[in-house]
Amino acid sequence: MAISKDDREILDNVGSSTWKGVADRLNRTGICTEFDVSFLSKDFIRRVERSVKVRLRKQGYQGRALIYIETNVGGVNGYAFYSVESLSRRDAQHHLEASIRSRDS
């Protein structure tokens, strides 16, 4: 499904250094949460998830499948992208939950 012109403009306005930072973090650690790199809102990413993944690949993400997850801990929402070759879904979920707890304290 094609994304809207407005959504494409939002993606285009994210600096290449931000895209590269997310891709580099994914390559190094296998996961990048919204708390690691100031990025896009989860509501926006839900709409354009595939386009985000394409851009991360163009900016250097080298792993296989890239998965997007969300969770809520104590009323605080968070999201992450993780590499399936680096982490299991369970490990990625635990990492995201720990990141949310550390931001909430």
JOJOBEL-V11599 format. One record per run of one state. SS is the DSSP state (2 for helix, 1 for strand, 0 for the rest). FROM is the first residue (numbers start at 1). TO is the last residue. If there is no record, write none. Layout:
BEGIN
ss | from | to
SS | FROM | TO
SS | FROM | TO
END
This chain:
BEGIN
ss | from | to
0 | 1 | 4
2 | 5 | 12
0 | 13 | 15
2 | 16 | 29
0 | 30 | 30
1 | 31 | 33
0 | 34 | 41
2 | 42 | 58
0 | 59 | 65
1 | 66 | 73
0 | 74 | 75
1 | 76 | 83
0 | 84 | 88
2 | 89 | 104
0 | 105 | 105
END
